[in-house]
């Protein structure tokens, strides 16, 4: 009886821990991420490899990349957190509405936690779960006096004066995404397959867009409405196949995550507040060049262009919030990732990686993307793992994301927005990220019958 109470207590503590981490992710998981608004990798191992590894799974956070890899992971808990530092700026000249000059967004340090658990059922199957933050979008622009002619024109031609970038006071967006993934994997000889339902929570707050009320389909639900929440789900599935003892291929795909609407921002996002999370596909190879060194190459595609509120350009004819209303003009993103892992000794492992992605934002849409300048394209990463004993591993990863910018003309007026002759807006970003991780590996595997009949 005492043993049973202990087991129930451990299960309760585990559930409580999941809930606590989900709330923590919800509270601090906001920032401007790197592949558009997706994190380039989850956990310290992926962080050191620039997100590569769809064909090579060695820890519980593999669930976030390819659920098929769970059969290659023992029973373990994994905890981690990233300190994410995105630095964003814009420079405007010749504008008649956007506040001219060069400005930096405030609030440049964010924490993004993650947790994962894996539990083998038997020699050929396993289950696990992971909770992690996707980053999201965050900007907070200075509330300076806007002296442009368009900002100071009286209604109905303008807002009649105002501050900050778009004449509506402090401009900014605070959006986060948190995921809970449950996974099951099974091995069939050299092939393993996995599936993972994915549940998501989004939170958003938008401020400073009151000057757009005249071009919104629902101006009472456009801006300055505080936080709103959205919930939904999708599915991820994957496979890993060992073509040779030292060569593997992997594939993973995630459906769109269909979300409820942001009702408080129905007059901003196309489709009356609809903001689904786009699908993505990843394929890659892993080659054990030596028994102690593995080279990984992945290709990933994110379907931003399939989500109207993200993909519709500013040239869309409808008012904000309508199904044909303007969005951020984001295009699909293609990413190449290369990672190398050297297991130098039983205690020490070293990792390095590089990733390059196409830019989702094009010149005609820079005006609206002052809100979300996700323009970086390169990621240089490295890290290490230290295993002092059979059960514990301490990990560290770092990423440097060089500065990248996009420039284009100001767009003003009513949909479709018109170009201001002689104007130029440049949006720019660079980033740093540091990740700490801790893994506890259990010495014993759970009995299959005990797991199956609980």
Secondary structure as UniProt FT lines:
FT   HELIX           2..28
FT   TURN            36..37
FT   HELIX           43..48
FT   TURN            49..51
FT   TURN            54..55
FT   HELIX           60..64
FT   HELIX           67..72
FT   STRAND          76..93
FT   STRAND          101..104
FT   STRAND          110..122
FT   TURN            123..124
FT   STRAND          125..133
FT   STRAND          137..140
FT   HELIX           149..152
FT   TURN            155..157
FT   TURN            165..166
FT   STRAND          172..188
FT   TURN            189..190
FT   STRAND          191..207
FT   HELIX           210..215
FT   TURN            217..218
FT   HELIX           219..221
FT   STRAND          228..244
FT   TURN            245..246
FT   STRAND          247..254
FT   STRAND          257..259
FT   HELIX           263..265
FT   TURN            266..268
FT   HELIX           270..273
FT   STRAND          280..290
FT   TURN            291..292
FT   STRAND          293..302
FT   HELIX           304..306
FT   HELIX           308..311
FT   TURN            314..315
FT   TURN            323..324
FT   STRAND          333..342
FT   STRAND          348..357
FT   HELIX           363..365
FT   TURN            366..367
FT   HELIX           368..370
FT   STRAND          378..386
FT   STRAND          392..408
FT   STRAND          411..412
FT   STRAND          418..419
FT   TURN            421..422
FT   STRAND          424..441
FT   HELIX           448..452
//
